[in-house]
Amino acid sequence: MSSGRHVEPASGPARWRLIQDLFHAAADLPASEQHAFLESRTEGDPTLVAEVEALLVEDRTPGSFLDRSLPEVANHLLGPDSPGRVGPYRVLRLLGEGGMGVVYLVEREDVGGRAALKLLRDGWVSPSRRARFLTEQRTLAQLDHPAIAQLHDAGALPDGTPWFAMEYVEGVPLTEYCRARSCSLAERLRLFRAVCEAVQHAHRHAVIHRDLKPSNILVKPDGAVKLLDFGIAKHLDPTGPATDPTRTGLRLMTPAYAAPEQVEGGRLGVQTDVYALGVLLFELLAGRLPFELTGLQPHEAARRVLEQEPPRPSQVAGRPVQASRGAWADLDVLCLTAMQRDPARRYPSVEALIRDLDHHLAGEPLDARPDSLAYRAGKLLRRNARSVLVASAVGLAVLGVTAYAAVRLARARDAVAAEAARTQRIQQFMLQLFEGGTGEVGPSSDVKVVDLVDRGVREAQSLEAEPAVEAELLQTLGGIAQNLGRLDQAGALLARALELRRTAFGPDHPDVARSLVASAQLSSARGDYGEAEKQTREGLAILRRHLSRNDPEVARAVSALGRILENAGRYPDAIRELEEAVRLQTGRPGLEGDLSASLTELANCHFYVGQYAEADALNQKVLALDRRLYGPRHPHIADDLINLGAVQFEGGHYAEAERWNREALEIMTAWYGPDHPETASAQTILARSLLRLERRDEARVLLTSALATQERVYGPVHPRVASTLNELGIVARDQGRLADASANFQRMADIYDQVHHGKHYLIGVALSNLADVEQRRGNSAHAQELFRRVLTVYRDALPADHPLQGVGRVRFGHALLAAGQAADAEAQSRAGYELLMKRKDPQAVWLDMARQDLATAYRTLGRTADADRFQAELTASRAAK
Amino acid sequence: MARAGPRSSGVLDAGARDHLFTAAYDELRRLAASVRRDDPSRTLSPTALVNEAWLKLASSPEFAATSPAHFKRIAARAMRQVLVEAARRRTARKRGGGAPLVTFDEDTLPPEVGSEQVLALDIALEALARLEPRQALIVESRFFGGLDVRETCEILGISEATVLRDWRAARAFLAHELRQTR
C-alpha cells in the first residue's frame, strides 16, 4: 500500500523531532486509531498529520529495501557487470575472474563460433592494472602458434574499457590432466615438450610469459596443449615492497612458480620462463611443488623460494611416475638446472632446455652437468638479453601491426563485411595504444617508440601485401607518427597511403575519402590550413556521395572540417560546420563520443572569439556528457575540466581556473601516473593559473617536471616541449631571471621553427615573448628586429582579422615605447589598438597595455587630447574590473 | 587520541579518524575485488566485508587501540562510499551503453534498479543527517557496517531504547524517501 502522494521531508531538525515524537506515540496504537490520535495531538494540522502517517505506513510495511535487499544489491554492484553484448559477440556466461579482468564465454552472432572474451571491467583501475591488460592484448596479437591461445579480435566498450576476444579453450590444467589420467612419464614429457615449444615460439617473438603455471596451461580432451594468459606486466607497483603483506593484492604473482628474480623485483628475461618450466617439470615428475608454501604469508613464501634448495624430484616420496635410475639422474639434472636460483646458471634458453630433453629421450648424454657453471653461456646471454628482451609493450604493438597484416593477408579472400569491421577494430585499437600508450614506454625502455615506428614502416613496405592492406598499415603508422610529433614522416606515410588507395580504388571511393580526411588533419597540424580545408571538403564530398546523410562518418568529417576552420582562425565558418556536426550527432545512441568531441570544438570556437558564456555552457554540457560516458575519473573528464578552467582563466578568474586545473591534474596523475605526457600537460596548464596568482615557485616545480617528461617521451624538438618552455620562460621573466627567460623563449621559437618550417603563428608567439624579454634586458634593437619578424610571421600565417595581429602590434609598440621611440610606438600601438577594438570581445589586458602606452606616447608627443582620451579609457576599463 | 580499552566511548581525533577511514576504504575495495576473484559465486554482504576488513586491519599496531565497534562505524562510512561509487559507475554505464530495458518482478532487484536505490539511499541518508545526525549515523553503521545494537550503544553512549527508537523512525523516513524516487 503506497502512501499515494509525495510528502516533503521534515523541514528542519525541530520539526523532525516533533514528527518523531508523534510517530512513536502513535506507532503502537492499532492502525484504525492512529489517525484520530494524530488529529487530536496536532490540533488538526494536516501537513503534520500527513507526514507522520507517511512514516506510519512505512513502519507497518515489512521487507523494504533496507531490511532485506542490500546484500543482493551489493553483490550485484561489487561484482562484475555482465554486459549483454560486446562488439559482434553475445555474452553467454561468466567463465571466471582473473587478477586482471573478467572473462566471459561469448559467441559470434554473425558467423557463429565461440570465444573467450576478456574485459577489464573494474572502474577502480589503476594505471598499473590497465597497463597489464593492454600488455596482454598486445602480446597475443602477434603470437600465432597452435599451442598458444589465438587472439581473434579486440576493441573497447563505449566507456573506454578495453576488451579482447581470444580462442576459447576447453581444457584442464596440465597437472590436473596428468593426475586424473595417471599419465606415464613418456606422456608427461611429451606434454611438457609441447609447452616448451610454445614458450620458445613466444621467446622468438621477444615475448616472455612471466606467469607460467598449470592453471595457464590447459590440455584439451584431444591431448593438445594451450597456453593462456600471457602477461604480468613489467609494471608491478614499484612502491610496494615484496614483504608488505597488505600489498598482496597488487603482487599478482604465484609464489610457487615465481623465479627468484621475480620475487626480488629484479630484471626478468627468458630464463624467468625457464625457471617456471623447471618448476612445472618438477611438479609433473614428483607430483608436488618443489617448495612447501601452503599457509605461509607471501613474504615468507618468497623468502623460502630465495633461500631454500629444492629437493631432487627423484627423492620425493610418492612420485607418480616410474623410471630407471639413469633416467632419474637425467631428469633431476634437467629439472634442477632449469630451477637454478642464479639465472645465469640455468638453461640459457628454452631451446637449450628442449635440446637436453631431446638428448634424454634419445638416450644421449645431456649438455647440462649437475654442477656445471655455464658461466660462458651466462656471459653470452647477458649480451643477447638486451636485444631479446622486450622492454616496451609498445614495441609489440608495432610488431603486432605486422602480424595483423599477416592475419589480414591470410584472410584476404574473406570478403565478409564483418571481417572488414573486425580488422578495422584491431587497427583502431592499435592506434589507441599510442594515444594513451606513449607513457608506458617510460624511462626504463630499451626500445624507443620512434624507432619502432620506423621499423614498422620498413616491415610494412617489405610485406608485399596487396595495396589496400599496405595502405591501411601506412595510414595507421602515419597516425602514430603524427601523435609522436613527427609530422614530416606522418605526411609521407599518409600521402603514400592516399596514393595507394587512389590507385587501388579510383579517386571516388570512401577509403580515399578517409585518407583525405586524415591527411587534412596532418596538414592542419602543420599549419597548412588551405590544403587541409581543401582535402577535407574533397573527402567530405566523396563520403556524402557514397554514404547516407546520417552516416556517422559523414558527421565526423563535418566535425573535422569544423576543427580545421577553427585552427585556421575562421571561427564563424567553423562554428557553422560544428553546429551541423552537433545536429547530426545529437540524440544518436552510440555517437555520444563523437558528439562530445564536436561540442568541445564548438565550445573552443566560442572561446576563441571571446564568447565565454557560450563556451562555458557548452563545456558544462560536454562535462556532463563525458561523466556519463566515461565515469568521473577518466582522462576525458580532465580535458573538460581544463577547458572549463580556460574559460575562467580568460575571464581573469584565476582562482577558479586553478581549482579546475588542479582537479584535472589529479585525474591525470591518478590515471596515467606522474611521468606521463598527459600528466605533464595538465601540470603545465595548472602552472599557468598559478603564475597568474603569482605562485611562481609552485608553478616552476610543476613546469620543470612537465618539461622533463615531455623531453623524454617526445624528444627535445616537439610542440609540447615548446609550450612548456613558454611557461618556464614566463616564470623566469617574472622572477627576474631574464637570461633564463631568453634561453627558454629562444628554444621555443627554434622548436616551432623546425617543426613547422618557419610558417606557423606559434613561432610568432615565441618570438614576441623573446622580444619582450630582450627589451627588458635593454637590447632594444634586437627586440625590435624580433618584433618585425613576429608581424611578418603573423601576416603570413594568420588571417587578417586574427586577434594576434593586434596583439603583436601592441607588444611591439610597448617595446618601442620602452626604448624611448614614442612616435614609432604610437604607430604600432595605435594600429594594434584599432585591430583589437574591431573584435567583439577583445582581451582587456592587451587593450589596456595599448591604452597605457598610447597615453604615455601621446603625452610625450605633445598630443594632450589624445593622451587624455586613452587615459580616460584606461581608467574606465580598470574601474570596470 | 582514542583511549585504550574496548568499552571506551572516546572519540578518535580527526587525524586518526581520517587515517582509519582511508585504511578501511582501501581495504574494503581490495576485499571486494578479491572476494569476487577468489569465488565468483560467493554472495557479498557488506557487513561481512567489514568484518573481514576488521580482521585484517586489527592485527596492525596502528589500530591496536581501536575497538571493533569504532572500526566498524568508520568502516561503515567507507563501505557506503564504496557502494555509492560502484552504483554511480553502474548507472553511468547504463546511460551511455544503450542497454535494452528489462522487465523484472518485484522480488528480485536487477542491478540497474539496485544501483538507483543505493544512490537514492545515499541522498536520503544525507537528508536525514541534516535533520538528526546521530540517527543517520546509527543507520549507516548498522546498515553498512553491521553494528549491532549493543555496539551502537557503546560508541554513541546512549541507551538501547534510544537506539531502537531512533532506528525505527529513521527506517520509516528512509523507506518513504526511497519510495518517492521509484
Chai-1 contact restraints between the chains, C-beta under 6 A:
chainA,res_idxA,chainB,res_idxB,connection_type,confidence,min_distance_angstrom,max_distance_angstrom,comment,restraint_id
A,H6,B,Q180,contact,1.0,0.0,6.0,A-B,restraint_1
A,P9,B,A127,contact,1.0,0.0,6.0,A-B,restraint_2
A,A10,B,L131,contact,1.0,0.0,6.0,A-B,restraint_3
A,P13,B,L131,contact,1.0,0.0,6.0,A-B,restraint_4
A,W16,B,L131,contact,1.0,0.0,6.0,A-B,restraint_5
A,W16,B,E132,contact,1.0,0.0,6.0,A-B,restraint_6
A,Q20,B,A169,contact,1.0,0.0,6.0,A-B,restraint_7
A,F23,B,A169,contact,1.0,0.0,6.0,A-B,restraint_8
A,A54,B,H176,contact,1.0,0.0,6.0,A-B,restraint_9
A,L55,B,A172,contact,1.0,0.0,6.0,A-B,restraint_10
A,E58,B,A172,contact,1.0,0.0,6.0,A-B,restraint_11
A,E58,B,A175,contact,1.0,0.0,6.0,A-B,restraint_12
A,E58,B,H176,contact,1.0,0.0,6.0,A-B,restraint_13
A,D59,B,A172,contact,1.0,0.0,6.0,A-B,restraint_14
A,S64,B,A175,contact,1.0,0.0,6.0,A-B,restraint_15
A,F65,B,Q117,contact,1.0,0.0,6.0,A-B,restraint_16
A,F65,B,L178,contact,1.0,0.0,6.0,A-B,restraint_17
A,L66,B,R171,contact,1.0,0.0,6.0,A-B,restraint_18
A,S69,B,L109,contact,1.0,0.0,6.0,A-B,restraint_19
A,P71,B,S45,contact,1.0,0.0,6.0,A-B,restraint_20
A,V73,B,L109,contact,1.0,0.0,6.0,A-B,restraint_21
A,V73,B,G114,contact,1.0,0.0,6.0,A-B,restraint_22
A,A74,B,L44,contact,1.0,0.0,6.0,A-B,restraint_23
A,A74,B,P46,contact,1.0,0.0,6.0,A-B,restraint_24
A,N75,B,T43,contact,1.0,0.0,6.0,A-B,restraint_25
A,N75,B,L44,contact,1.0,0.0,6.0,A-B,restraint_26
A,H76,B,P111,contact,1.0,0.0,6.0,A-B,restraint_27
A,H76,B,G114,contact,1.0,0.0,6.0,A-B,restraint_28
A,L77,B,L83,contact,1.0,0.0,6.0,A-B,restraint_29
A,L77,B,A86,contact,1.0,0.0,6.0,A-B,restraint_30
A,L77,B,A87,contact,1.0,0.0,6.0,A-B,restraint_31
A,L78,B,A32,contact,1.0,0.0,6.0,A-B,restraint_32
A,L78,B,L44,contact,1.0,0.0,6.0,A-B,restraint_33
A,L78,B,A86,contact,1.0,0.0,6.0,A-B,restraint_34
A,G79,B,R36,contact,1.0,0.0,6.0,A-B,restraint_35
A,E97,B,R37,contact,1.0,0.0,6.0,A-B,restraint_36
A,E97,B,P40,contact,1.0,0.0,6.0,A-B,restraint_37
A,G123,B,R89,contact,1.0,0.0,6.0,A-B,restraint_38
A,P158,B,G96,contact,1.0,0.0,6.0,A-B,restraint_39
A,P158,B,G97,contact,1.0,0.0,6.0,A-B,restraint_40
A,D159,B,R93,contact,1.0,0.0,6.0,A-B,restraint_41
A,D159,B,G96,contact,1.0,0.0,6.0,A-B,restraint_42
A,G249,B,R30,contact,1.0,0.0,6.0,A-B,restraint_43
A,G249,B,S34,contact,1.0,0.0,6.0,A-B,restraint_44
A,P589,B,G98,contact,1.0,0.0,6.0,A-B,restraint_45
A,E592,B,G96,contact,1.0,0.0,6.0,A-B,restraint_46
A,R628,B,A92,contact,1.0,0.0,6.0,A-B,restraint_47
A,R628,B,R95,contact,1.0,0.0,6.0,A-B,restraint_48
A,R628,B,G96,contact,1.0,0.0,6.0,A-B,restraint_49
A,L629,B,G96,contact,1.0,0.0,6.0,A-B,restraint_50
A,G631,B,R89,contact,1.0,0.0,6.0,A-B,restraint_51
A,G631,B,A92,contact,1.0,0.0,6.0,A-B,restraint_52
